[in-house]
Amino acid sequence: MFLIPWILSAFFIAIVFSARIIENDSSQNIWAVLVAGSKNWYRYRHQSNVCHAYKILRENGIPKNRIITFMYDDIAYNSENPEPGVIRNEPNGINVYKGVPIDYTGNNVRKDVFLNVLRGNKKRVIGIGSGRVVTRQVCDYNILIFYTGLGDTGLIGFPNSGKDTTLHNDELVETFKQMHNRDGYKNILMFLEASFSGTMFQNYTLPHNIGVLAIAACGPEEDTYGTFCNTDIDTCLAGLFSYAWMNYAENSPDGLRKDQSVFDHFDHIRDDVANTGKEHPQLYGDWSVGNLPISQFIGYQIRSSSSSKTTKIELISEASNGPSITRISENDPNYSSQNIWAVLVAGSHRWIRYRHQSNVCHAYKILRENGIPKNRIITFMYDDIAYNSENPEPGVIRNEPNGINVYEGVPIDYTGENVRKDVFLNVLQGNTTEVKGIGSGRVVLSTKKDNILIFHTGLGDHGGLIEFPDSGEDTDLHGDELVAAFKQLYNRNSYKNILMFLESSHSGAMFENSTLPHNINVLAITAGGPDEDTYGTFCNTYIDPCLAGLFTYTWMNYADNNPDSLRKIQTVFDHFDYVRDTVSNTGLEHPQLYGDRNIGNLPISQFIGYQIRSSSSSKTTKIELISEASNGHSTYDKDARITAT
C-alpha cells in the first residue's frame, strides 16, 4: 500500500498562447492502454474501472484491436464474489467484465511490460500475455492511457510479485520523450487515478511541448477514494474520479460527446469530484491538447438512444452515503456591478514590500473601471509607500514599468496600525459598532443578493496564516479563523457567493490545513501551493523594490486587457486557467483552487464587475521574475513572513 503523504507544489504547465489543433480524427485513429494497477478483492474497483472504460471505448467506435488491457483478473471469479463472472461499476449496473479481452494478466501486469507496450517494443513482450503493443505510426494516432490503482510520492504501483513493482515519474516521462522523438504518436491523454497522483508529474515535470496532457485524480498530498461502497460485497464498486469521468463520457448528449473539448470534460470532472471535498483533480503537461475534442481520445459514435442516466456519486467515509452533487445554475453575464462588494488588503508595510500596496491600488482602479461603486470597495493599506523617503516620485505608486500612478484617487479606509486582522474580520462581517472610530468605519453591508470579492496581497507562513502589519502581538490571521468568519456570514445569509484572490507565501496552506467547505459558496484562488513562496515582478527598475506581485499582476493584467466580449462572459475557471498557465510557466508558483468549485462556472464579471470600455486596445507587458539574474537584487524576494524588524 502506498500511503505516504507528500507536500509539494502543484503543476508546471504550458505556455498560454499555444495554438489550437483543429483536426477531428475518427475513432479509428486512436490507441488505448487501460491498466488496473492492483490485485485482491478489496481493490475490486480498479478492475471494474478498466472494464467500464473498455465498454465505453468500444461503444464509441474504437476497434478492439486498438485497445490493450492490463488486469490481474482475480476479481470476477474471486471466492468472495457472490456473482461469479460478474463485475459491476455501479449499483444495479451491467456486468462490465463480460466480453472484455484481457491482454496481460496476473504477474504479467508489471511496469516493464507496460512501458514496452507503450513504446511498441513487440520483441520485448514475445511470450508474455497477448504480446500486443501500440503499433508505431508516424504521428497518425492519438493515444489514451488510463491507469487506476495505487500510488505514492512520484510513483504508481503494479501488482506483479517481483521486486520492481513501481513505476516512477521520471521513467514514465522519459518514455513519453522517447516516443515523441520517434514521432510515435500525435497526442497523448492520460487519466491517472492513484493516491498522490499529482506528484507523478510534479517532481519530474511533464514537458509542455511534447503533446502529452495528464489528468491526475488528485493533488500531491491527497488520497483517492472509492465510491458506491454501501453494497453487500464489502468493497467499493468504482473509483470516485474514474466513475466521474466515465459517467460524464457515457451520458453526455451526442452533441457534447462529439465536440466537447478535453478542457470542458476536465472542468466537469473537477467540479463534481472536488465537490466531495476530498479529491481535487489536476492538469499537467501540454495544455494545447486540452483544446482538442475529447472524442479524439475516447472515440465518438452516434448512440441509438440519446437517453442518459445519472447515478449519485458516493464517497467512502464513515457516513458513506456521500453527499449528492449540486450545481449552481445561475450564469447571468448581466449580473450588475452594483451587486458586488470588494475588500482589498495590502498585508504588509515598509518600502521593500512596495508591491503589496501597488497591487491593491491597481485592483481598485480595475474595479472602478468595471463599474463597481466606490462606496462598495473597502481598502486596507498601511500607506507608507507613496510618500516614503525612498520614493523618487513622491505621491506616485506604479504597478508596472512606465505605468500610470495607481495611487492617485484611491481612498484608503484603514491605514497604519488599523490594518489588522480584527478590523478586517469585523469589516467583512459587517460589524459597524466594532470599528466605530477606526479609520473610515466602513464595513461590508452585503445581502443574499450580493457577491463579495476579497483580495489579500502580503505575507504568509507555514501552518495556514496570513499576516497583518500592525504593531500588536496578534498580527496573524489563521485559516480556521477566516473559514469561521465565512461560515458565520453564510449562516446569516449575508452573501450570494465569495471569490477570494490570495497572494502570500504558503497561501495554499490557508485552506488546506483548515479546509474551506465546498458547500458555503466560497471559492479561493491562491497564488501557490502550501510549500511555495510567492514572488515579485518588474524588479529591475529605477527603484529597489519590485513594482508588482507575479500572481497579482497576472490576474489583473488579464482582467485589464481582455476584449469586452471576454470580460463580460468569461468564467472564473477561464480566468484561473490563464493565470495558472502564465504563472506556473515561471516554475516557481503554481496557483490553486480551494472551496466551492461550482463558483468557477460563474462569469468573472460577477466579482470584478463589467463595463464597456471606451477603447478596446490592449497592451502586453512582459512579466519578469526576481532571480539571481536580477541585476543587484537578492536571489529571492519572497512574500515570506518578516521575522526581524
C-alpha positions in Angstrom: 0.0 0.0 0.0 1.2 3.4 -0.8 0.1 5.8 1.9 3.0 8.2 2.5 1.8 11.8 2.3 3.8 14.4 0.3 3.6 18.1 0.3 4.8 19.8 -2.9 3.7 22.5 -5.2 1.3 21.8 -8.0 1.6 21.7 -11.7 4.1 23.1 -14.1 2.2 23.9 -17.2 2.2 25.1 -20.8 2.7 28.4 -22.4 -0.7 30.1 -22.6 -0.8 31.1 -26.3 -0.4 27.5 -27.6 -2.2 27.1 -30.9 -5.5 25.3 -31.2 -5.4 22.0 -33.1 -8.5 21.6 -35.1 -8.3 18.1 -36.7 -11.2 15.8 -35.8 -9.8 12.3 -36.1 -12.1 9.3 -36.3 -12.3 6.6 -33.7 -10.1 4.5 -36.0 -7.1 6.8 -35.2 -7.0 6.1 -31.5 -5.0 3.6 -29.4 -5.9 3.0 -25.8 -4.0 1.3 -23.0 -6.0 0.5 -19.9 -4.3 -0.6 -16.7 -5.7 -1.8 -13.4 -2.7 -1.4 -11.1 -3.7 -3.6 -8.1 -4.9 -7.0 -7.1 -7.0 -8.6 -4.2 -10.7 -8.3 -3.6 -10.6 -5.1 -1.6 -9.3 -3.3 -4.7 -12.3 -4.5 -6.8 -12.9 -1.0 -8.1 -9.6 -0.8 -10.1 -10.5 -3.7 -12.3 -14.2 -2.6 -12.6 -12.9 0.8 -13.7 -10.9 -0.7 -16.5 -13.8 -3.0 -17.7 -16.1 0.0 -17.7 -13.6 2.1 -19.7 -13.3 -0.7 -22.2 -17.0 -0.8 -22.7 -17.2 3.0 -23.3 -14.4 3.0 -25.8 -15.9 0.1 -27.8 -19.3 1.9 -27.7 -17.6 5.0 -29.1 -16.3 3.0 -32.1 -12.7 2.3 -31.1 -11.8 -1.1 -32.7 -11.0 -3.8 -30.1 -7.6 -4.4 -31.8 -6.6 -0.9 -30.7 -7.4 -1.3 -27.0 -4.8 -3.1 -24.8 -5.8 -4.1 -21.3 -3.8 -4.9 -18.1 -5.7 -6.6 -15.3 -4.6 -9.1 -12.7 -8.0 -10.8 -13.2 -8.6 -12.0 -9.7 -11.9 -10.4 -9.1 -14.6 -11.9 -11.4 -14.1 -15.4 -10.1 -12.9 -14.5 -6.6 -14.2 -16.7 -3.8 -15.7 -13.6 -2.2 -17.7 -12.6 -5.3 -21.3 -13.6 -4.8 -21.8 -13.3 -8.6 -19.1 -15.4 -10.2 -18.0 -14.0 -13.5 -19.7 -10.6 -12.8 -18.1 -7.2 -12.1 -20.2 -4.1 -11.8 -19.0 -0.5 -11.7 -22.2 1.0 -10.2 -25.2 -0.2 -8.2 -27.5 -2.4 -10.4 -25.2 -1.8 -13.3 -24.4 -4.1 -16.2 -21.7 -6.8 -16.0 -18.8 -4.7 -17.3 -16.5 -7.8 -17.2 -18.4 -9.7 -19.8 -16.7 -9.6 -23.2 -13.6 -7.7 -22.1 -10.4 -9.3 -23.6 -7.5 -9.1 -21.2 -4.1 -8.8 -22.8 -1.9 -9.0 -19.7 -3.0 -10.8 -16.6 -1.5 -12.0 -13.2 2.2 -11.3 -12.8 2.4 -10.0 -16.4 0.8 -6.8 -15.1 4.1 -5.2 -14.5 5.9 -1.9 -15.3 8.4 -3.2 -17.9 5.6 -4.8 -19.9 3.5 -1.6 -19.7 6.4 0.5 -20.9 7.3 -1.9 -23.7 3.7 -1.9 -24.9 3.6 1.9 -25.0 6.9 2.0 -26.9 5.8 -0.6 -29.4 8.6 -3.0 -28.4 7.0 -6.1 -29.7 10.1 -8.2 -29.3 10.3 -7.4 -25.6 6.9 -8.9 -25.0 7.1 -12.1 -27.0 5.6 -14.9 -25.0 4.0 -12.5 -22.5 0.2 -12.3 -22.5 -1.2 -11.5 -25.9 2.0 -9.9 -27.0 0.1 -6.9 -28.4 1.7 -3.5 -28.3 0.9 0.0 -29.5 1.9 -0.1 -33.2 4.2 2.8 -34.2 2.8 5.1 -36.8 4.2 8.5 -37.9 2.1 11.0 -35.9 -1.1 9.4 -37.1 -2.6 8.3 -33.9 -3.7 9.7 -30.6 -3.2 7.5 -27.5 -5.4 7.3 -24.4 -3.7 5.9 -21.3 -5.9 5.1 -18.3 -4.2 3.9 -15.1 -6.3 3.2 -12.0 -4.6 1.7 -8.9 -2.2 2.5 -6.1 0.2 5.4 -5.8 2.8 7.0 -3.5 5.0 10.1 -3.9 6.2 10.2 -7.5 5.2 6.6 -8.4 2.4 4.2 -9.3 2.2 0.6 -8.4 1.9 -2.7 -10.4 0.7 -5.9 -8.8 3.2 -8.4 -10.0 5.2 -10.4 -7.4 8.6 -9.3 -8.5 10.7 -6.7 -6.7 10.3 -3.9 -9.2 6.6 -3.2 -8.8 6.7 0.5 -9.0 6.8 2.9 -12.0 8.4 6.2 -11.1 7.6 9.5 -12.7 10.9 10.1 -14.4 10.7 6.7 -16.1 7.2 7.4 -17.5 8.2 10.9 -18.7 11.3 9.6 -20.3 9.2 7.0 -22.2 7.0 9.8 -23.4 10.0 11.8 -24.6 11.4 8.7 -26.5 8.1 8.2 -28.2 7.8 11.9 -29.1 11.3 11.9 -30.6 10.4 8.9 -32.7 7.2 10.5 -33.9 5.3 7.7 -32.3 2.1 9.5 -31.7 0.1 12.7 -32.4 -1.1 13.4 -28.9 -1.5 11.5 -25.6 -4.1 12.0 -23.0 -3.6 10.2 -19.7 -6.2 9.7 -16.9 -4.4 8.8 -13.7 -6.2 7.6 -10.6 -3.9 6.9 -7.7 -3.2 8.4 -4.3 -0.7 11.3 -4.6 -1.1 11.1 -8.4 -0.3 14.8 -8.6 3.3 14.0 -7.7 3.8 11.8 -10.8 4.4 14.9 -13.0 5.4 17.4 -10.3 8.8 16.1 -9.3 9.9 15.4 -12.9 7.8 18.0 -14.8 6.0 16.7 -17.8 7.1 18.9 -20.7 4.6 21.3 -22.2 5.8 20.8 -25.7 5.6 17.0 -26.4 1.8 16.7 -26.9 1.1 14.9 -23.6 -1.6 16.0 -21.2 -2.2 14.2 -17.9 -5.3 14.4 -15.8 -4.5 13.4 -12.2 -7.3 12.4 -9.9 -5.9 14.5 -7.0 -3.2 16.8 -5.8 0.2 15.8 -4.4 -1.0 15.3 -0.9 -4.3 13.7 -1.5 -5.5 10.1 -1.4 -8.0 8.8 -3.9 -11.3 7.3 -2.9 -13.8 4.7 -3.9 -17.5 5.2 -4.4 -20.6 3.0 -4.3 -19.4 1.3 -1.1 -22.8 0.7 0.5 -23.2 -2.7 -1.0 -23.3 -6.3 0.3 -19.9 -7.2 -1.2 -17.7 -5.4 1.3 -15.8 -3.3 -1.3 -16.4 -0.3 -3.5 -17.7 -0.7 -7.0 -15.8 2.2 -8.6 -13.2 4.9 -8.1 -14.6 8.3 -7.4 -12.6 10.1 -10.1 -12.8 7.3 -12.6 -16.5 7.0 -12.3 -16.9 10.7 -12.7 -15.0 10.9 -16.0 -16.6 7.8 -17.4 -20.2 8.6 -16.3 -19.9 12.0 -18.0 -18.3 10.4 -21.1 -21.2 8.0 -21.3 -24.1 10.2 -20.5 -23.4 13.5 -22.3 -25.7 14.2 -25.2 -24.4 13.3 -28.6 -23.6 16.9 -29.5 -21.4 17.3 -26.4 -19.7 14.0 -26.8 -18.7 14.9 -30.3 -17.4 18.4 -29.9 -16.7 18.9 -26.2 -13.0 19.7 -25.5 -10.7 17.9 -23.1 -10.8 21.1 -21.0 -14.6 21.0 -21.0 -14.6 17.4 -19.9 -12.0 18.2 -17.2 -14.0 21.1 -15.9 -17.0 18.9 -15.3 -14.9 16.2 -13.6 -13.1 18.8 -11.5 -16.4 20.3 -10.3 -18.1 17.0 -9.4 -15.1 15.4 -7.8 -13.9 18.5 -5.9 -17.4 18.9 -4.6 -16.8 15.9 -2.3 -14.1 17.9 -0.6 -11.6 15.0 -0.8 -10.0 14.9 -4.2 -9.0 17.9 -6.4 -8.2 16.7 -10.0 -5.2 18.5 -11.6 -3.9 19.0 -15.1 -0.2 18.6 -16.1 1.7 18.8 -19.4 0.8 20.2 -22.8 -2.3 22.3 -22.4 -2.8 22.7 -26.2 -4.1 19.2 -26.0 -6.9 20.5 -23.8 -8.4 22.3 -26.7 -8.9 19.1 -28.7 -12.3 17.3 -28.7 -12.4 14.6 -26.0 -13.7 12.4 -28.8 -10.2 12.3 -30.3 -9.1 10.2 -27.3 -12.2 8.3 -26.2 -13.9 8.0 -29.6 -17.4 9.0 -30.8 -20.3 7.2 -32.4 -23.9 8.3 -32.5 -25.9 6.3 -30.0 -29.1 4.5 -30.9 -30.7 6.1 -27.9 -30.0 9.5 -26.5 -31.4 8.8 -23.1 -29.0 9.3 -20.3 -28.9 8.2 -16.7 -27.4 9.9 -13.7 -26.1 8.0 -10.7 -25.3 9.7 -7.5 -21.6 9.5 -6.7 -20.9 8.4 -3.1 -17.7 8.7 -1.2 -16.0 6.2 1.2 -16.4 7.7 4.6 -17.8 6.8 8.0 -21.1 8.2 6.6 -20.6 6.6 3.2 -23.9 7.6 1.7 -21.9 10.5 0.4 -23.2 14.0 -0.5 -25.3 14.5 -3.6 -23.7 16.7 -6.2 -25.5 20.0 -6.6 -24.6 22.8 -9.1 -25.2 26.5 -9.1 -27.4 27.1 -12.1 -27.2 30.9 -12.3 -24.9 32.1 -15.0 -26.2 35.6 -15.8 -23.5 37.6 -17.6 -25.5 40.8 -16.9 -25.2 40.4 -13.2 -24.9 44.0 -12.1 -21.7 45.6 -10.8 -23.9 47.3 -8.3 -24.4 43.9 -6.6 -20.7 43.4 -5.7 -18.7 44.3 -2.6 -14.9 44.2 -2.6 -12.4 44.2 0.3 -8.8 44.9 -0.8 -6.0 44.3 1.7 -2.3 45.1 1.5 -1.0 42.9 4.3 2.5 44.5 4.8 4.4 47.7 5.3 7.9 49.1 4.6 9.5 50.2 1.3 10.8 46.7 0.4 7.2 45.5 0.2 6.1 48.2 -2.2 4.4 45.8 -4.4 1.6 44.9 -2.0 0.3 48.4 -1.8 0.7 48.9 -5.6 -1.3 45.7 -6.1 -4.2 47.0 -4.1 -4.2 50.4 -5.8 -4.2 48.7 -9.2 -7.0 46.4 -8.2 -9.0 49.4 -7.0 -8.6 51.1 -10.4 -9.8 47.9 -12.3 -12.9 47.5 -10.1 -13.9 51.2 -10.6 -13.3 51.0 -14.3 -15.6 47.9 -14.3 -18.4 49.9 -12.7 -18.3 48.9 -9.1 -19.3 51.9 -7.0 -16.6 53.3 -4.8 -18.9 53.0 -1.7 -18.8 49.2 -2.2 -15.0 49.0 -2.2 -13.1 48.9 1.1 -9.3 49.3 1.2 -6.7 48.4 3.8 -3.2 49.9 3.2 -0.5 50.9 5.7 0.1 53.8 3.4 3.8 54.2 3.9 4.9 53.9 0.3 3.6 56.8 -1.7 5.4 59.4 0.4 8.2 57.2 1.7 11.6 58.9 1.9 13.0 56.4 -0.6 10.4 57.1 -3.2 11.9 59.2 -6.0 8.4 60.2 -7.1 6.5 61.4 -4.0 2.9 60.6 -4.2 3.3 58.1 -7.0 3.0 54.3 -7.0 3.3 52.3 -10.2 2.4 48.6 -10.7 4.3 48.1 -13.9 7.2 49.9 -15.7 6.1 53.2 -17.2 2.6 52.6 -15.8 0.1 55.1 -14.5 0.1 56.4 -11.0 -2.2 53.8 -9.5 -2.2 55.6 -6.1 -3.8 58.7 -7.4 -7.5 58.9 -6.4 -7.6 55.7 -4.3 -9.4 56.3 -1.0 -7.9 54.3 1.9 -10.3 53.2 4.6 -7.9 51.7 7.1 -4.3 52.8 7.3 -1.3 52.4 9.6 -1.9 50.2 12.7 -5.6 50.0 11.8 -4.6 47.5 9.2 -5.1 44.5 11.5 -6.9 41.2 11.5 -9.7 42.1 14.0 -10.6 45.1 11.9 -10.6 43.1 8.7 -12.9 40.4 10.2 -15.3 43.0 11.6 -15.4 44.8 8.3 -16.1 41.5 6.4 -18.8 40.6 8.9 -20.5 44.0 8.8 -19.8 44.8 12.5 -20.2 48.5 12.3 -20.1 49.0 16.1 -16.8 47.2 16.4 -15.0 49.5 14.0 -16.5 52.8 15.3 -13.8 55.4 15.5 -11.3 53.3 13.5 -10.4 54.5 10.0 -13.5 55.3 7.9 -15.6 52.9 9.9 -17.0 51.4 6.7 -18.0 47.8 6.6 -19.4 45.3 4.1 -23.2 45.6 4.2 -24.0 42.8 1.8 -27.2 40.9 1.4 -28.1 37.5 0.0 -28.1 39.1 -3.5 -24.5 40.4 -3.3 -21.3 38.7 -4.3 -18.1 39.6 -2.5 -14.6 39.8 -3.8 -11.7 39.6 -1.3 -8.2 40.3 -2.4 -5.3 39.9 0.1 -1.7 40.5 -1.0 1.0 40.3 1.6 2.9 37.9 3.8 2.2 34.4 4.8 3.8 31.4 6.5 3.5 27.7 7.1 0.6 26.5 9.1 -2.1 28.3 7.3 -1.8 32.0 8.1 -1.6 35.4 6.5 0.0 38.4 8.2 -1.2 42.0 9.0 1.3 44.8 9.6 0.1 46.3 12.8 2.4 46.5 15.8 0.3 44.4 18.1 1.0 40.8 19.1 -1.9 39.3 17.2 -0.9 40.0 13.6 -1.7 36.7 12.1 -5.0 35.6 10.6 -5.2 31.8 10.6 -7.1 29.7 8.0 -9.6 28.4 10.6 -10.4 31.9 11.8 -11.1 33.1 8.2 -13.2 30.0 7.4 -15.2 30.5 10.7 -16.0 34.0 9.5 -17.2 32.7 6.2 -19.4 30.2 7.9 -21.0 32.9 10.1 -21.7 35.0 7.1 -23.1 32.0 5.2 -25.4 31.1 8.2 -26.7 34.7 8.3 -27.4 34.6 4.6 -25.2 37.6 4.1 -23.9 36.9 0.7 -24.6 35.1 -2.6 -21.0 34.0 -3.5 -17.5 34.9 -2.4 -14.4 34.8 -4.6 -11.0 35.4 -2.9 -7.7 36.1 -4.5 -4.9 35.4 -2.0 -1.2 36.2 -2.7 1.1 35.3 0.1 3.8 32.7 0.6 2.3 29.3 1.5 -1.1 30.6 0.7 -2.3 27.1 -0.2 -1.9 26.2 3.4 -4.6 28.7 4.4 -7.4 26.4 3.1 -5.5 23.1 3.1 -4.8 22.8 6.8 -8.2 24.3 7.7 -10.3 23.0 4.8 -12.6 25.5 3.1 -16.0 23.8 2.9 -17.3 23.1 -0.6 -20.9 24.0 0.3 -20.8 27.6 1.6 -20.4 29.3 -1.8 -16.8 30.4 -1.3 -14.0 29.8 -3.8 -10.4 30.8 -3.1 -7.7 31.2 -5.7 -4.3 31.1 -4.0 -1.0 32.2 -5.6 0.8 29.0 -4.8 0.7 25.7 -3.0 1.2 25.1 0.7 5.0 24.9 0.4 5.6 27.7 -2.1 6.8 31.2 -1.7 5.3 34.0 -3.8 7.5 36.4 -5.9 7.6 39.9 -7.1 8.0 41.0 -10.7 9.2 44.2 -12.5 12.2 44.4 -10.2 14.9 45.8 -12.5 13.6 49.3 -12.3 14.5 52.8 -11.1 13.6 51.8 -7.5 14.9 49.0 -5.4 11.7 47.1 -4.6 9.5 45.2 -7.1 6.6 47.0 -8.7 4.1 44.1 -8.6 3.4 40.7 -7.3 3.8 38.0 -10.0 0.4 36.3 -9.4 -1.5 39.5 -8.8 -0.1 41.3 -11.8 -1.1 38.3 -13.9 -4.7 38.2 -12.9 -5.1 42.0 -13.0 -3.3 42.4 -16.4 -5.6 39.8 -17.8 -8.7 41.4 -16.3 -7.5 44.8 -17.6 -6.7 43.8 -21.2 -9.3 41.3 -22.3 -11.7 42.3 -25.1 -15.1 43.5 -23.9 -16.8 40.2 -25.1 -14.5 38.0 -23.0 -14.6 40.3 -20.0 -18.4 40.0 -20.0 -18.9 36.3 -20.3 -15.6 34.6 -19.3 -15.9 32.3 -16.3 -13.9 32.3 -13.2 -12.4 29.0 -14.4 -11.4 30.6 -17.7 -9.7 33.4 -15.8 -8.0 30.9 -13.5 -6.8 28.8 -16.4 -5.0 31.8 -17.9 -3.5 32.9 -14.6 -2.4 29.3 -13.8 -0.8 28.8 -17.2 1.1 32.1 -17.1 2.3 32.0 -13.5 3.2 28.3 -13.5 5.3 28.8 -16.6 7.8 30.5 -14.3 8.3 27.2 -12.4 8.1 28.8 -9.0 4.4 29.4 -8.2 1.5 27.2 -9.0 -1.9 28.8 -8.3 -4.5 26.6 -6.7 -8.3 26.5 -6.3 -9.9 25.7 -3.0 -13.5 25.6 -1.8 -16.7 25.5 -3.9 -15.7 24.7 -7.5 -19.3 25.5 -8.7 -18.4 29.1 -8.5 -15.8 28.6 -11.2 -18.7 28.3 -13.7 -19.9 31.9 -13.0 -18.7 34.8 -15.1 -15.7 36.6 -13.5 -17.6 39.8 -14.1 -19.9 38.9 -11.2 -16.9 39.5 -8.9 -14.8 42.1 -10.6 -17.5 44.0 -12.5 -18.1 44.8 -16.1 -18.5 47.9 -18.1 -17.9 48.5 -21.8 -14.6 50.3 -22.3 -14.3 53.4 -24.5 -11.2 51.8 -26.1 -10.7 48.1 -26.7 -7.0 48.4 -27.3 -4.9 46.1 -25.1 -1.3 46.1 -24.0 1.0 43.3 -23.1 3.8 43.7 -20.6 6.5 41.1 -20.1 6.4 39.6 -16.7 9.8 39.4 -15.1 10.7 37.3 -12.1 13.1 38.1 -9.3 16.0 35.8 -9.8 19.8 35.6 -9.4 20.0 37.4 -12.7 18.1 40.4 -11.4 20.9 42.8 -11.6 21.7 43.7 -8.0 18.6 42.3 -6.4 18.6 39.5 -3.9 18.3 35.9 -5.1 14.8 35.8 -3.7 12.4 38.5 -2.7 9.7 36.2 -1.3 6.5 37.3 0.3 7.7 35.5 3.4 7.0 36.3 7.0 9.0 39.2 8.4 11.0 37.8 11.3 13.1 40.8 12.3 12.4 44.5 12.4 
